[in-house]
């Protein structure tokens, strides 16, 4: 896993690709004077690990 090709394609390249996508999204929001989307009810974001009934049903 120390080979230069493995390090590039499975390390830095993926990191750079995601960073560029993130930066372009932020620049687009600034350009169009929009606010970023905020997921208020994202499952498990608050530490609650209860399965959401909307996704998994009531279990009856």
Secondary structure, DSSP 8 states (H G I E B T S, - for coil): --SHHHHIIIIIHHHHHHHHHHHHHHHHHHHTT------TT-TTTTS-----HHHH----
